[in-house]
Amino acid sequence: MMRDRWPLLLILACYLLVGILFAAQVPDWQAPDEPAHYNYVRQLANGRLPIITEGDYDQAYLETITGARFSPEYSVEEIEYEDWQPPLYYLLLTPIFLITNGSLLALRLTSVLLGVGIIVLAYHIARLLLPEAKWVAWSTAVFVAFIPQHVAMLASVNNDSLSELLIALLLYLTLRWITQSGIRKLDEDRRWLVGLGIVLGLGFLTKATVYLMAPVLTVVILWQFWGNWQRLFQAAVLLFAPAFMLGAIWWVRNVAVYGGLDVLGTAAHNAVVVGQPRTIDWINLYGLDGTIQRFFQTTFNSFWGQFGWMAVPMRAEVYWLLLGLCGAAVLGLLFSRFTVNQIPIQFRSKLPVLILWLVFLLTLTIHVGYNVTFVQHQGRYLFPALIPISLGISLGLGTWLLLVEKPFRRERPLLVNLLPLAIGAAFILLDIFALFRFILPSLKL
C-alpha cells in the first residue's frame, strides 16, 4: 500500500516546497487582484462584511501602482473591488489574519495548503476512472501541481484556490457515486445526493465559477433517473434543496444590499469597475481579427505562465515548447483507440466522459462569454477545468509511449510509468526558472 502512495506523497512534498518558495519570494501584491482579496479579509477581521461601492475600483490608480511595482509610498488599502464576492474563502482566512496580525505570507500559505487538496483529488479522480493505469493518475497530479501559473495563483491570496477545491470535490464525489459497482439502494443515493448538495451550496458561498457544476449535476441526475419520474424528482430535491438553502443565505443578502434582482452582486460590480478595458474598444483599436488573435495567444500563454498582473510573460521559446506538448497530447488522444487494452471500462463508459467534457466546455464558455464584454484574456479562468485538462494531456502523451511499447508486448508498460517523473522534473525546473529568471527580476523593487 505504501508503495502505491509514495509517488503521490513525493508530488505533494515537491509541490509544497515550490508553493512555499513562490509564496515567500513573489513580491507583495504581485498576483492578480491580491490587494483586493486581502482587503476583503481585513474588513472581515475588523467586523464588517464588505459591500462593493463606488470608488472601490480606480483603473488609473491601479495602472500607476502596478507600474510602480507596488512601491511602499502607494497604499493598497482602498483597493476593494472584490467586495462583491461570496464570503466563504475570506471567512476561512480571517482567523489566520487575526492570529498573524495580517501577515500576507500566512494567508498565501493557507492557499498553498488548499492546493494540496486539489492535487489529491485530481489523483483520486484519475485513479477512479483508470484504476489499472496508475501513470495517468500520477501525471494528472503532476500537471495540476506544477503548471507555473497554477503554482503562482495557489501561492497568492485569491478565492480561486477554494473554488477549485470544491469543484474537484464535486467531481470526485459525483464520479465515485456513478461508478460504484452493484445496485444502489435508495438510502445510499440519498446520502450521496445530500452530500453533493451541501458541497455545491458551499461552492455558491465561495465563487461564481462553482456554479458551472449545477448544470453538470443536473445532467447527471437526468441520466441516472430518466424514466423514473418519482426518483428523478426526489433526486432533484435532495441535491438542490441543501445547495439552494446555503446559496440563499448570500443571495437574499445581496438583494437586500444591492436591490432589484442582483442576487450575485454582478450588477453592482459592473457598475463600479468603470474604466476596465472592454472588448468593443479593442475591436475598434485592433480589429476583430486582431482581438481574436490576442485572445487566443494571451489565454494560452497565461494558462501556462504570465505572471504578476499579466505583465511578465515567459520567453517565446517556452510557449512554443508547451504548444508542441499540447499538440502531441491532442494527437495522442485521437490515437488512444489503439491502446484499448490499457483503458478500463469506467473511462470508456459515456457518463464519466460526458461529465469531464461538460466541465471543460462550460468553463471555456464562461471564459469566452466574459470576454465578449470585458478584456480578460487570462488563462487562469480555465483552471476550474484543470483536472479534466490535465487528465486529457496525460492520457494523450501516454498514448504515444504505449504505442511505442506495443510491439514488445510487455505485460507491464515501462515508458508510461516514467512519464510522470519526466514531466514532473521538467515542470519543477520550469517553475524555479520562471520564478528566478522572469518574476523576481521583473517585479522585485
N, C-alpha and C positions, 0 to 999 in steps of 0.2 A: 504493500500500500504506500509506504514512504517513497519507494522508487518511482511510483506514478506521480507523486506530489512534488518531488524536488524540482522539476523544471518550472512549475508554476511559482514555487517559492523563490527560485532564483530570479525569475522575471520580476516578481514583486520587490525583491530586495534591490535589484538594479533600478527599477522604477523609482523607488523611494530615494535612492542616492541621487539620481538625476533630478527628480522633482524637488528635493530639498536644495540641491545646488541652484536650480532656477529660482526657487523662492527666495533664497538668500542673496543671490548675485544680481538678479534683474533689478535695476534701479526702481525706487518707489514710484508708483503710479504709471509705470510704463507697460501697461496692459490695457486693452480696450475697455473703457468705461470704469476702470478700477476706482478712481476717486468717488464717482457717483455711487457705486456699490458700497464702498467703505462708509460713506456719509449716511447711507441708509441705516447701517448697523449703529453708527454713532448716535443717530436720532433715537433709535430704539433703546440704546443704553441710557439715554437721557430721559426716557419715559414717554416718548412721543412716537406714535405711529405716523410715518411720513405721508404727506399729501403733495402731489406734484402741483406746482403753481407757477405763474408767470415769473420769469427771472431765474428759474432753476437751470435753464439751458441758455448759454450765450456762445454762439458759434465763433464770433470774433475772439472772445477771451480764450476759448479752447484752442484756437489756432495759435494764439500768442503763447499760451502756457506750454503747449506741446512743442512748439518751435523753440522755446527756451529750455527744453528738456526738464520741465518742472523744477526750475530753479527755486530755491527757498524763498526768494522775495515775492513769489507769486503764491497766493493762498489757494487751496483746493476746497476750502470749507463750503463755498457757495455752489459747488458743482453737485447738483442734486436731482438730475433729470431721470434717475432710475426710481424716483419715489413712487411711481405708479405700479411698480412690480408687486406681485404677491409676496407675503412676508416670511414664508417658512424657512428658506435658506438663511435669511438675516436673523431670524429668531434663534436659529441653531448657533450662529456665530456670536450672538450678543453676550452669553456668559463668558466666552473666550475673550471678547473685547474688555469686559469688566475686570476679569481676573488679571489680564496682562496690561491693563491701563492703555488699551487701544493699540496694541502692537500690531502693525501691518504684517510683520513676518508671521506672527502667531495665527492670524486669520488666513494667510496664504497657506500655511502648513496644514490647517484644518481642511482646506480644499484639496490639498495633496492627498490627505488621508481618504477623502471621499473617492478620489480616483482609484484607490485600491479596490473598493467595492465594484467599480465599473469593470476593472480588469478581471477580477474573479468571476463576475457574472458573464463576461464575454467568453471566458474559458469554458464555463459550465454550459453555456448555450451551445457552443460548438461541440462539446462532448456529448451533449444530449442528442443533437441531430446526427452526429457522425461518431458513434461510440467506438467504432473499430479503427478510426483514423485519428490517433492522438496528435499527430503532427498538425492537423488542421486547428485543433484547439490551442496548441502552443503558439502557432503562427498568428492566429487571430488575437490572442492575448498580447503578443509582441507588438503588432501594429497598433492596437489600442493604447498600449503603454508608452510607445516611443516615437510616434509621429511628432516631430518637433513642435508644430503649432499646438497640438493637443497637450503636450507637456507644459508649454508656456501658459496655456489657458488654465490648466488644472493647478498650476503654481501661482495663480493670481486670485484676487478676491472677485468672484463672479458667480452668479447663481447657476451658470451652465453646469457646474460640477454636480450639484444635487439633482437638477432636472435630468441630466444624462443618467445618473444612478437610478432614478425612479423609472425612466424609460427602459433601462436594462433589466431592472427587476420585473417590470410588467412583461417584457419579452420572455424572460426566463420562466416566470410562473405560467404564462399562457402556453408556451411550448411544452412545458413539463405536463401541464394538465391535458393537453390534447394528444400527447404521445405516450401517456401511461398505458400500459398493457391491461388487457382484461376488460370486462364490462363494468362500467362505473355505476355506482349506486347513487340515488338521488341525493342522499345526505352528503356524499363526497363532493358532488357537483356544487351543492350549496356552499360548502366551505371554501372551495376554490373561487366561486363567483363572488362571494362576500369579500374574501381576501383581495381579489383583483380590484373590486370596487373601492376598498379602503386605500389601496396604493394609488389608484387613479385619482381619488379625491385629494390625497396628499400632493399629487402632481398638479392638480388645479390650484393648490395653495403655494406652488413653487414657481412655475413659469409657464407662459402660454404655449411653449413648444411641446409640453407634455400632452396638450390637448389632441395632438395627432393620434394618440393611442386610443381615443374614444371611438373614431370610425373603425380602427383596426379591430378593436374588441367587438364592435357591432357586427362586423363581418364574421368573426369567429363564432359568436353565438347563433347567428343566422345559419352558418354552415353546420354547426353541431346539432341544432334542434329544428331545422327546417322540416315542416310537415307535421310536427308535434306541437300544435299551437299553444297548448296549455304549458308545456315545458318551456317553450320559447318565451312566453310571457313571463313565467316565473324567473327564468334566467335573466331577462332584461331588468326585472325589478330588483333581483338580488345583486346584480352587478352595478346598476346605475343609481339605485337609491342611496347607498352609502357614499358613492362618489359625488352625487349632486348635493347631498346634505353637507358634506365637507366643503365643496366648492361654494355653496350658497352663503357660507359664512363671509367669504370675500366679496361675492357678487352683490349681496344686499348692502354691505358696507359701501361699495363703490357707487351704487345707485344713490345711496343716502348722501354721499360726499360730493359726487360729481353731477348728479341729477340725470334726468332722462333715462335712457336705457344703456348707459355707458357701464355695462356690468364688468368689463375688463379694464376700464380706465384708459383704453386706447385713444378715445376721442380727446380726453384731457391731455394725454401725452402728445398727440399730433398737433394740438393747438399750441403747445409750449415749445416744441423743438423747431421753432421758426429759424430759417437760415440753414437747416440741414440740406445738403445737396439733393436735388430732385432729378429724377430720370429725364423728365421732359426738357430740363435745362441742358442736360448732357447731350440729348439728341439734337438740340438746336446748335450746340457747340461742336460736337464730333460727328454728327450724322447718325442715322440708325445703325448702319454697318459698324461704324467706329465704336458706338456704345455697346453693341452686342459683343464685338471682339474684346473690348476691355472687360466686360462682364465675365466671359469665359476664362480669359487669361488670369485676371486677378482672383477669381474664385478658385481656380486650380492652384495657383501659386500660394495663396493664403490658406488653402486647406492643408498644405504641407508645411508652410512656414513663411510668414511675412509679419514681422514682429513689431513690438511697440504698438503705436496707433496706426498700423498698416504702413509705416514709413521705412521699415527696414526689411527689404527682401533679401533672399539668399542670391548667390551667383546664378547666372542663367544656366550654366552647365549642370548645376544641381537639379534644376527643374526639368531639363531635357532628360536626364537620367531617370527621374521619377516618372516622367511621361512615358519613357520606354518601359519602365516597370509596369505601369498601368496597362499599356498596350499588350504586353506579354500576358498579363493576368486575364484581360478580356478574351484574347485568343485562346488561352488555356481553358477558360470556362466553355467556350464554344466546342473545344475538343474533348471536354470531360466525359462525353458519352463513351469514349473509347476505354475509359477506366471504370466501367460499370461495376466490376467486382470489388472495387475499393470503396464504393459509396453505399452505405446501408439504406434500407428501405425507408427509415424515418425521413431522410433528406429527399428521397425521390417521391414521397407522397406529396400531394398537391397543397394541402393546407399550410404546413410549415413554410414551404417555399413562397406561397402567396403572402403570408404574414411578413416575411423578410422583404419581399418586393413592395408591399404596401408601405412599410415603414420608410423605405428608401424613397419611393415615389412621392409620398406625402411630404416628406422633408424637403425634397427637391422642389415640389410645387410651392411650398410655403416660401422657400428662398427666392424662387423666381417671382412669385406674386408680390413679395415685399419690394423687390427691385423694380417692379413696374412703376411704383410711386417714388421710392427713395433710392438713392445710390448707396447700396450696402453690399458690395461685392465681396463679402468676407466669407471665405471657405469654412470658417468655424461654424457657420449656420447649418452646415451639413453634418456636424458631429452628433446630432440626435440619431442619425442613421449610421454611425461609425461602426457599430458591431456588424450589421449586415454587409457594409462595405468591406470591412477587414476580413470577414469570413469569405466573401467572394474573391478578394485578392489572394488570400491564402490558398483557396481551392484552385484558382486559376494557375498560380505559379507552381503549385504542387503537381498539377496535371502534367506539366512538361517533364518533370522528373519521373513521374510514374510511366510516362510513355517511353522515356529513355531506358528505364529498367525493365519494361515489359518483356523484351526478347529474352532476358536472362531468367525469367520465370522464378524469381526468388519468392520464397514463402512469405518473407517479411521484407518489404521495400526498405532500402537503406538511405538513398539520397534524400527522400522527402523528410526523413527524421532529422536530417542535418539542416533543412530549410529554416526552421525557427532559430537555430543557432546563428546561421549566416545572416539572416535578416536582422535579428536582434543586435548582433555585434555591429553591423553596418549602421543601424539607426541610432544606437547609443553613441557611436563615434560622430554621427551627423549632429545629434543633439549637443554634444560638447563643442563640436566645431562651430555650430550656429551660435551658441552662447558666447564663446570667447572670440570668434572671428567676426561675427556680424552684430550681435546685440550689444555687447558691452562697449566696443569701440564707437558705435553709433549713438548710444543712449546715455552713457555714463557722463556725469558732469566733470 
